[in-house]
């Protein structure tokens, strides 16, 4: 059973609401504009729901329109206010030139403001109202700017943090002024009284799907006397205020929810919700010592917890929660490449780590104590799984073995731990500042010692944290000895750790000090850590003052001489999650590299062509400096997905098929593959988390051509990376389970039931 803790994004549909919608679709399907019996019954239903909404919202006067949701309500309100301003201006009246909106508003508000401001050619200044670290509007700022405001937009409660705005304070500032006032009531509906009339709020949009009604239905309240312009013109429905045949199923469902609110039986009262929040908070504190809550509970909706855990990225926490069957969301907009820090938390001025690792849990007032108790139990299980996988500061009871090569990535910069499993000896290459604690923990938890902490070059886009890491793991390092600037023991020809060996090769180009580390064991050369000298799809830029562009060709030729064309190259940056590459692959993709290695381009011509490529190199999507100009997509667009239904024949077939679960160890522990994919019972399975995939790539490259590897993970994202990497490296029978486990028919995919058992019949 999955536990849904993402109610601020949307809620399940209340049983009463579902039945009400079904009954409209089955029987009462009339058009409320028709004058026959079916139409009249629909009209009666429409009127009844509106009357209920007026009671629930305490809005006996003013307009109350059914809309498709809050985004439409916001557009209508903004359009109404701005058309009014335009009319005022045309009539020669002086109107203030600014619109003020809360810095933490839902995107729908600032985007609507910018859109209509541009379309109507008003050229109003749109100014965000700053918020404090508590997330509430800066009323002093508002007071100072209110005289210039034609329109003020302030949400009632924030969707990411749950912070409740001080609407009385804002009302007091706006009292006696002409500014129109829009209050986005989406997250407040059913949770907070808005006192629309008393506070003289002009516009308040609401959304059904945030309160147990289906998507596609909402409400817009407009104060009596406030300017109004319809957004939709047409058949004249809703008294010509919002044309378009009404969404009767949605309206009936919303009516059922509003009735349930009025009835007072279905939804838990605020004090109970606050108790549930405390239980969840306590479970989080136990599971993740050091957790911080990003908004003060005293001024937040009791149903929202926005939290960050030091040392854990939002992505890691979300994967972990998901594996435990807890559906939560990032406190930030998670793009495919990078979880962008939340604009809301940034506006609150929270430290970068907090904004980057924020996760939101939000439940609903129709949840039950049993579900909350189960959620707490699962949160604690998440903490246990992390501890067992060495992801928390406490050491493990039984140290885990270290994989040969473990990769860590921060904003596309890569750090590697090379380990000798038998001797528990490691080398860290290119440590990153964000990872110091995590790596120290990783090493201690596994009982490893560290032969060296190395950099491949002096980095341009981030400081080396080698010194900080050495300080954090001083007890795991060999006795102090003189090191060069990159951490290599002075005068040493090679560096041994266990049965592994590192040698180095100077490759000036990207920087004067660029160095490649060659990793070998008894079986010979295994991989080369090449820093930014050769990256997947790019060569390191050589336009820094510390670069040596004229040495680049000789360095690349020396690299080829040392490793050949087919050794695995582990780069310092991996902008497209390609994992690893070889000179053969890069030669085919990068004409410059091919030119250098074939001798077609001399040092001078190469440097010139490269400089042309690097001129005005834009920053990366991570807002970091690009360490090389990327060329070609290197097969990134190749489809590697296979649907589970199509795998049936493969399971039965004669060819060998291996399923590889690339989720991290803590996810696998919480949610074993067999539970996610009962249909795969009996298949040959390997557990190889993406972070250690590099250790296995060479073995898979050597597999007979007809062996199929199907990578799988939660959503199909990581598995596609693995499959693409292996295909590029030569094994073509590499696939990714399309959509991941999330799209498999599952025994436990049912969402937890809401508190109320199904009622006998809908009220409408
Ligand atoms: N305003 C807030 C505060 C919200 O949370 C949302 C939805 O996330 C919206 C507006 C947009 O609502 P809808 O999805 O109904 O258009």
Boltz pocket constraint, residues with backbone or C-beta under 6 A from the ligand:
constraints:
  - pocket:
      binder: B
      contacts: [[A, 8], [A, 9], [A, 68], [A, 69], [A, 70], [A, 71], [A, 72], [A, 106], [A, 108], [A, 155], [A, 157], [A, 158], [A, 159], [A, 184], [A, 186], [A, 187], [A, 206], [A, 207], [A, 208], [A, 217], [A, 218]]
      max_distance: 6.0
